[in-house]
């Protein structure tokens, strides 16, 4: 799924240059469930942004499904994000004025899916995360766990190859955390997704097939 070769990412902060990733070479096979851990500022979010085609490396290359995405023009990257990659965030990022159904449908708008098909696919996605009866509710009428389920449905409705989750349980209590991880793990198995989760929570990371640790821009395997 992913091939990173000698990837370095640097940022300018005033007069200072910060190296977020330092000469990272990494392969993530299709269908793998990967957890990424490490201290704050160690490079976890930067790595996820590169995998999500939201950032480009300062040096090195990032490949996705055999395509070199680090050198693609922005228009092609926009298409890849719209079709191949689903995103789930800690803060849910739902539009408060829209219903759950409408929030899920927004992921299909860039794909120019017709209105009737958008409604049908969004309803199917909500049902797949256990919210088939909550489509007319706005985010303020849903619990934190339910809002995250809507966000997961929004990520999955476009049928992506890979799902990138940045602290998806960070705002949830332990019981709801376990419910969300059960859901993600089940969807990963059933749909053959590549699932990559950034987390500070060891209980979440232990569910992964593979655990990566990032510290000071260096990636190591964690047993």
C-alpha contacts under 8 A as a table, 3 or more apart, distances in Angstrom:
res1	aa1	res2	aa2	distance
1	X	27	X	7.73
1	X	28	X	5.84
1	X	29	X	5.05
1	X	30	X	4.55
1	X	31	X	7.95
1	X	63	X	7.82
1	X	64	X	5.50
1	X	65	X	4.82
1	X	66	X	7.51
1	X	194	X	7.69
2	X	26	X	7.85
2	X	27	X	5.59
2	X	28	X	5.04
2	X	29	X	6.65
2	X	30	X	7.78
2	X	51	X	7.67
2	X	62	X	7.17
2	X	63	X	5.44
2	X	64	X	4.76
2	X	65	X	6.47
2	X	66	X	7.97
3	X	25	X	7.64
3	X	26	X	5.92
3	X	27	X	4.58
3	X	28	X	6.61
3	X	61	X	8.00
3	X	62	X	5.87
3	X	63	X	4.87
3	X	64	X	6.69
4	X	7	X	6.26
4	X	24	X	6.87
4	X	25	X	5.09
4	X	26	X	4.98
4	X	27	X	6.27
4	X	60	X	7.54
4	X	61	X	5.81
4	X	62	X	4.63
4	X	63	X	6.27
5	X	23	X	7.78
5	X	24	X	6.50
5	X	25	X	4.45
5	X	26	X	6.64
5	X	60	X	5.62
5	X	61	X	5.34
5	X	62	X	6.67
6	X	22	X	7.94
6	X	23	X	4.42
6	X	24	X	4.98
6	X	25	X	5.04
6	X	59	X	7.18
6	X	60	X	4.81
6	X	61	X	6.93
7	X	21	X	6.97
7	X	22	X	6.64
7	X	23	X	4.80
7	X	24	X	4.76
7	X	25	X	6.45
7	X	57	X	6.18
7	X	58	X	7.47
7	X	59	X	5.57
7	X	60	X	4.23
7	X	61	X	6.06
7	X	62	X	7.48
8	X	19	X	7.39
8	X	20	X	7.55
8	X	21	X	4.96
8	X	22	X	4.62
8	X	23	X	4.90
8	X	24	X	6.55
8	X	57	X	5.88
8	X	58	X	5.60
8	X	59	X	5.08
8	X	60	X	6.37
9	X	19	X	5.97
9	X	20	X	5.57
9	X	21	X	4.96
9	X	22	X	6.75
9	X	46	X	7.89
9	X	56	X	7.80
9	X	57	X	4.95
9	X	58	X	4.77
9	X	59	X	6.76
10	X	17	X	6.60
10	X	18	X	5.49
10	X	19	X	4.38
10	X	20	X	5.76
10	X	21	X	7.11
10	X	57	X	7.86
10	X	58	X	6.10
11	X	17	X	5.72
11	X	18	X	5.15
11	X	19	X	6.49
11	X	20	X	7.32
12	X	15	X	7.02
12	X	16	X	5.88
12	X	17	X	4.63
12	X	18	X	6.24
13	X	16	X	5.08
13	X	17	X	6.00
13	X	18	X	6.92
14	X	17	X	7.92
19	X	22	X	6.43
19	X	216	X	7.96
19	X	217	X	6.74
20	X	41	X	7.65
20	X	42	X	6.79
20	X	43	X	5.01
20	X	46	X	6.71
20	X	216	X	6.96
20	X	217	X	5.04
21	X	24	X	6.66
21	X	43	X	5.89
21	X	46	X	7.41
21	X	47	X	7.41
21	X	216	X	7.35
21	X	217	X	3.82
21	X	218	X	6.33
22	X	216	X	7.89
22	X	217	X	4.93
22	X	218	X	5.78
23	X	60	X	7.75
23	X	218	X	7.46
24	X	217	X	7.93
24	X	218	X	6.53
24	X	219	X	6.53
28	X	32	X	6.96
29	X	32	X	5.85
29	X	194	X	7.89
30	X	193	X	7.61
30	X	194	X	5.65
31	X	188	X	7.86
31	X	192	X	5.66
31	X	193	X	5.23
31	X	194	X	4.17
31	X	195	X	7.22
32	X	193	X	7.59
32	X	194	X	5.12
32	X	195	X	6.38
32	X	196	X	7.97
32	X	209	X	6.87
32	X	210	X	7.80
33	X	188	X	7.70
33	X	194	X	6.08
33	X	195	X	4.79
33	X	196	X	5.93
33	X	197	X	7.90
33	X	208	X	5.26
33	X	209	X	5.41
33	X	210	X	6.59
34	X	195	X	6.27
34	X	196	X	4.76
34	X	197	X	6.20
34	X	208	X	5.37
34	X	209	X	6.10
34	X	210	X	4.92
34	X	211	X	5.82
34	X	212	X	7.34
35	X	196	X	5.90
35	X	197	X	4.80
35	X	198	X	5.82
35	X	199	X	6.93
35	X	204	X	7.96
35	X	205	X	5.25
35	X	208	X	5.73
35	X	209	X	7.99
35	X	210	X	6.33
35	X	211	X	4.81
35	X	212	X	6.13
36	X	44	X	6.71
36	X	196	X	7.41
36	X	197	X	6.06
36	X	198	X	4.66
36	X	199	X	6.28
36	X	205	X	7.52
36	X	211	X	5.96
36	X	212	X	4.80
36	X	213	X	5.81
36	X	214	X	7.27
37	X	44	X	6.95
37	X	198	X	6.15
37	X	199	X	5.66
37	X	200	X	5.94
37	X	205	X	7.65
37	X	211	X	7.41
37	X	212	X	6.19
37	X	213	X	4.84
37	X	214	X	6.27
38	X	42	X	6.13
38	X	43	X	7.95
38	X	44	X	6.86
38	X	200	X	7.12
38	X	213	X	5.27
38	X	214	X	4.91
38	X	215	X	5.79
39	X	42	X	5.35
39	X	214	X	7.47
39	X	215	X	6.47
40	X	43	X	7.79
40	X	44	X	7.97
41	X	44	X	7.46
41	X	216	X	7.62
42	X	214	X	5.75
42	X	215	X	4.53
42	X	216	X	4.80
42	X	217	X	5.70
43	X	46	X	5.15
43	X	47	X	6.15
43	X	214	X	6.21
43	X	215	X	6.88
43	X	216	X	6.85
43	X	217	X	5.30
44	X	47	X	5.28
44	X	48	X	6.39
44	X	198	X	6.76
44	X	214	X	6.32
45	X	48	X	5.02
45	X	49	X	6.13
45	X	166	X	7.50
45	X	198	X	7.58
46	X	49	X	5.07
46	X	50	X	6.31
46	X	55	X	7.87
47	X	50	X	5.17
47	X	51	X	6.27
48	X	51	X	5.01
48	X	52	X	6.04
48	X	164	X	7.17
48	X	166	X	7.72
48	X	198	X	7.76
49	X	52	X	4.95
49	X	53	X	6.19
49	X	54	X	4.98
49	X	55	X	5.55
50	X	53	X	5.14
50	X	54	X	5.90
50	X	55	X	4.99
50	X	56	X	6.08
50	X	57	X	7.07
50	X	62	X	7.51
51	X	54	X	7.63
51	X	62	X	7.55
52	X	55	X	7.68
52	X	81	X	6.88
52	X	85	X	6.70
52	X	164	X	7.26
53	X	56	X	7.01
53	X	69	X	6.99
53	X	70	X	7.44
53	X	77	X	6.38
53	X	80	X	7.90
53	X	81	X	6.84
56	X	70	X	5.41
56	X	71	X	7.76
57	X	60	X	6.39
57	X	61	X	7.02
57	X	62	X	7.80
57	X	70	X	6.70
61	X	68	X	7.00
61	X	69	X	7.82
61	X	70	X	5.76
61	X	71	X	7.84
62	X	68	X	5.97
62	X	69	X	5.89
62	X	70	X	5.26
63	X	66	X	5.86
63	X	67	X	5.31
63	X	68	X	4.43
63	X	69	X	5.66
63	X	70	X	7.24
64	X	67	X	5.21
64	X	68	X	6.50
64	X	69	X	6.52
68	X	71	X	6.42
68	X	72	X	6.99
69	X	72	X	5.15
69	X	77	X	7.05
72	X	76	X	6.33
72	X	77	X	6.44
73	X	76	X	5.62
73	X	77	X	6.48
74	X	77	X	4.99
74	X	78	X	6.13
75	X	78	X	5.22
75	X	79	X	6.59
76	X	79	X	5.11
76	X	80	X	6.34
77	X	80	X	5.01
77	X	81	X	6.21
78	X	81	X	5.24
78	X	82	X	6.16
79	X	82	X	5.02
79	X	83	X	6.12
80	X	83	X	5.29
80	X	84	X	5.33
80	X	85	X	6.82
81	X	84	X	5.80
81	X	85	X	5.08
81	X	86	X	7.41
82	X	85	X	6.67
82	X	86	X	7.94
82	X	107	X	7.55
82	X	110	X	6.66
82	X	111	X	7.09
82	X	158	X	7.81
83	X	111	X	7.46
83	X	158	X	6.34
83	X	159	X	7.51
83	X	160	X	6.03
84	X	158	X	7.99
84	X	159	X	7.49
84	X	160	X	4.35
84	X	161	X	5.18
84	X	162	X	6.51
85	X	155	X	7.97
85	X	160	X	5.10
85	X	161	X	6.19
85	X	162	X	5.12
85	X	163	X	5.91
85	X	164	X	7.30
86	X	155	X	4.47
86	X	156	X	6.30
86	X	158	X	7.87
86	X	160	X	5.77
86	X	161	X	7.92
86	X	162	X	6.23
86	X	163	X	4.62
86	X	164	X	6.12
87	X	152	X	7.94
87	X	155	X	5.60
87	X	163	X	5.90
87	X	164	X	5.00
87	X	165	X	5.91
87	X	166	X	7.94
88	X	92	X	6.99
88	X	151	X	6.27
88	X	152	X	6.13
88	X	155	X	6.60
88	X	163	X	7.53
88	X	164	X	6.26
88	X	165	X	4.56
88	X	166	X	6.26
88	X	168	X	6.33
89	X	92	X	5.43
89	X	93	X	7.07
89	X	151	X	7.97
89	X	165	X	5.89
89	X	166	X	4.95
89	X	167	X	6.36
89	X	168	X	5.45
90	X	166	X	6.07
90	X	167	X	5.02
90	X	168	X	4.63
90	X	169	X	6.43
90	X	170	X	5.69
90	X	171	X	6.35
91	X	171	X	7.24
92	X	147	X	6.49
92	X	148	X	5.59
92	X	151	X	5.76
93	X	151	X	7.44
94	X	103	X	6.48
94	X	139	X	6.96
94	X	147	X	7.67
94	X	151	X	6.90
95	X	98	X	5.67
95	X	103	X	6.47
95	X	139	X	7.65
96	X	99	X	7.72
96	X	138	X	6.46
96	X	139	X	5.68
96	X	140	X	7.01
97	X	138	X	6.81
98	X	101	X	7.89
98	X	102	X	5.61
98	X	103	X	5.93
98	X	138	X	5.95
98	X	139	X	7.77
99	X	102	X	5.07
99	X	103	X	6.08
99	X	135	X	6.45
99	X	136	X	5.29
99	X	137	X	5.16
99	X	138	X	4.24
99	X	139	X	6.92
100	X	103	X	5.10
100	X	104	X	6.33
100	X	134	X	6.92
100	X	135	X	4.88
100	X	136	X	6.16
100	X	137	X	5.77
100	X	138	X	5.79
100	X	139	X	6.79
100	X	150	X	6.23
101	X	104	X	5.32
101	X	105	X	6.27
101	X	119	X	7.49
101	X	122	X	6.06
101	X	123	X	6.62
101	X	126	X	7.49
101	X	135	X	4.55
101	X	136	X	6.37
102	X	105	X	4.94
102	X	106	X	6.40
102	X	122	X	7.95
102	X	135	X	7.94
103	X	106	X	5.42
103	X	107	X	7.66
103	X	150	X	7.70
103	X	154	X	6.86
104	X	107	X	5.99
104	X	108	X	7.83
104	X	122	X	5.59
104	X	125	X	7.95
104	X	126	X	7.94
104	X	150	X	6.90
104	X	151	X	7.39
104	X	153	X	6.33
104	X	154	X	4.14
104	X	155	X	7.82
104	X	157	X	7.06
105	X	108	X	5.50
105	X	109	X	6.91
105	X	118	X	5.75
105	X	119	X	6.71
105	X	121	X	7.93
105	X	122	X	5.60
105	X	154	X	7.11
105	X	157	X	7.91
106	X	109	X	5.36
106	X	154	X	7.66
107	X	110	X	6.92
107	X	154	X	6.03
107	X	155	X	7.15
107	X	157	X	7.15
107	X	158	X	6.76
108	X	111	X	5.28
108	X	112	X	6.78
108	X	113	X	6.08
108	X	118	X	6.52
108	X	157	X	7.40
108	X	158	X	6.26
109	X	112	X	5.34
109	X	113	X	6.33
110	X	113	X	7.91
113	X	117	X	6.44
113	X	118	X	6.04
114	X	117	X	5.39
114	X	118	X	6.04
115	X	118	X	5.01
115	X	119	X	6.26
116	X	119	X	5.25
116	X	120	X	6.30
117	X	120	X	5.05
117	X	121	X	6.01
118	X	121	X	5.29
118	X	122	X	5.98
119	X	122	X	5.22
119	X	123	X	6.11
120	X	123	X	5.23
120	X	124	X	6.23
121	X	124	X	5.01
121	X	125	X	6.11
121	X	157	X	6.40
122	X	125	X	5.03
122	X	126	X	6.16
122	X	153	X	7.57
122	X	154	X	7.62
122	X	157	X	6.22
123	X	126	X	5.16
123	X	127	X	6.20
123	X	132	X	6.54
123	X	135	X	7.17
124	X	127	X	5.09
124	X	128	X	6.24
124	X	132	X	7.54
125	X	128	X	5.04
125	X	129	X	6.70
125	X	153	X	5.08
125	X	154	X	7.46
125	X	156	X	6.89
125	X	157	X	5.56
126	X	129	X	5.38
126	X	130	X	6.43
126	X	131	X	5.00
126	X	132	X	5.16
126	X	135	X	7.19
126	X	149	X	7.86
126	X	150	X	6.68
126	X	153	X	5.59
127	X	130	X	5.03
127	X	131	X	5.19
127	X	132	X	3.97
127	X	133	X	7.75
128	X	131	X	7.44
128	X	132	X	7.62
128	X	153	X	7.54
129	X	132	X	7.81
129	X	149	X	5.94
129	X	150	X	7.63
129	X	152	X	7.61
129	X	153	X	6.50
129	X	183	X	6.99
130	X	149	X	7.88
131	X	134	X	5.20
131	X	135	X	6.99
131	X	146	X	7.61
131	X	149	X	7.59
131	X	150	X	7.68
132	X	135	X	6.38
133	X	136	X	7.93
134	X	137	X	5.47
137	X	141	X	5.95
137	X	142	X	7.05
138	X	141	X	5.45
138	X	142	X	6.95
139	X	142	X	5.26
139	X	143	X	7.94
139	X	147	X	6.18
140	X	143	X	7.78
142	X	145	X	7.97
142	X	146	X	5.67
142	X	147	X	6.01
143	X	146	X	5.09
143	X	147	X	6.15
144	X	147	X	5.08
144	X	148	X	6.29
144	X	171	X	7.60
144	X	172	X	6.73
145	X	148	X	5.15
145	X	149	X	6.31
145	X	172	X	6.82
145	X	176	X	5.94
145	X	177	X	7.87
145	X	180	X	7.13
146	X	149	X	4.94
146	X	150	X	6.33
147	X	150	X	5.07
147	X	151	X	6.31
148	X	151	X	4.89
148	X	152	X	6.16
148	X	168	X	7.60
148	X	180	X	7.76
149	X	152	X	4.97
149	X	153	X	6.14
149	X	180	X	7.37
150	X	153	X	5.00
150	X	154	X	6.14
151	X	154	X	5.01
151	X	155	X	6.30
152	X	155	X	5.05
152	X	156	X	6.19
153	X	156	X	5.08
153	X	157	X	5.86
154	X	157	X	5.45
154	X	158	X	7.76
155	X	158	X	6.85
155	X	159	X	7.99
155	X	160	X	7.71
155	X	163	X	7.44
156	X	159	X	5.23
156	X	160	X	6.31
156	X	163	X	7.90
157	X	160	X	7.94
160	X	163	X	6.94
160	X	193	X	7.71
161	X	193	X	5.73
161	X	194	X	6.48
162	X	193	X	5.57
162	X	194	X	4.61
162	X	195	X	5.93
162	X	196	X	7.79
163	X	193	X	6.85
163	X	194	X	6.20
163	X	195	X	4.92
163	X	196	X	6.36
164	X	195	X	6.14
164	X	196	X	5.03
164	X	197	X	6.13
165	X	168	X	5.63
165	X	195	X	7.63
165	X	196	X	6.17
165	X	197	X	4.71
165	X	198	X	6.24
166	X	197	X	5.98
166	X	198	X	4.87
166	X	199	X	6.86
167	X	170	X	5.12
167	X	197	X	6.96
167	X	198	X	5.41
167	X	199	X	4.84
167	X	200	X	7.32
168	X	171	X	7.71
168	X	197	X	7.66
168	X	198	X	7.96
168	X	199	X	7.68
169	X	172	X	5.29
169	X	173	X	8.00
169	X	176	X	7.97
169	X	177	X	5.22
169	X	180	X	7.17
169	X	181	X	7.87
170	X	199	X	7.75
172	X	176	X	5.88
172	X	177	X	5.58
173	X	176	X	5.43
173	X	177	X	5.87
174	X	177	X	4.90
174	X	178	X	6.23
175	X	178	X	5.30
175	X	179	X	6.43
176	X	179	X	4.93
176	X	180	X	6.16
177	X	180	X	5.23
177	X	181	X	6.17
178	X	181	X	5.09
178	X	182	X	5.98
179	X	182	X	5.07
179	X	183	X	6.21
180	X	183	X	5.00
180	X	184	X	6.17
181	X	184	X	4.98
181	X	185	X	5.91
181	X	204	X	7.15
182	X	185	X	5.20
182	X	186	X	6.05
183	X	186	X	5.15
183	X	187	X	6.16
184	X	187	X	5.14
184	X	188	X	6.01
185	X	188	X	5.00
185	X	189	X	6.29
186	X	189	X	5.21
186	X	190	X	6.05
187	X	190	X	5.06
187	X	191	X	5.68
187	X	192	X	7.81
187	X	193	X	7.60
188	X	191	X	5.56
188	X	192	X	5.56
188	X	193	X	4.92
188	X	194	X	7.01
188	X	195	X	6.58
189	X	192	X	5.48
189	X	193	X	7.15
197	X	205	X	7.94
199	X	202	X	7.64
199	X	204	X	7.01
199	X	205	X	6.79
201	X	204	X	5.39
201	X	205	X	6.39
202	X	205	X	4.85
202	X	206	X	6.01
203	X	206	X	5.40
203	X	207	X	7.13
204	X	207	X	5.70
204	X	208	X	7.61
205	X	208	X	5.60
205	X	211	X	6.74
206	X	211	X	7.86
208	X	211	X	6.51
210	X	221	X	7.81
210	X	222	X	7.73
211	X	221	X	6.10
211	X	222	X	5.21
211	X	223	X	6.88
212	X	219	X	6.58
212	X	220	X	5.77
212	X	221	X	4.73
212	X	222	X	5.49
213	X	219	X	5.62
213	X	220	X	5.26
213	X	221	X	6.11
213	X	222	X	6.06
214	X	217	X	6.11
214	X	218	X	5.44
214	X	219	X	4.57
214	X	220	X	6.51
215	X	218	X	5.44
215	X	219	X	6.80
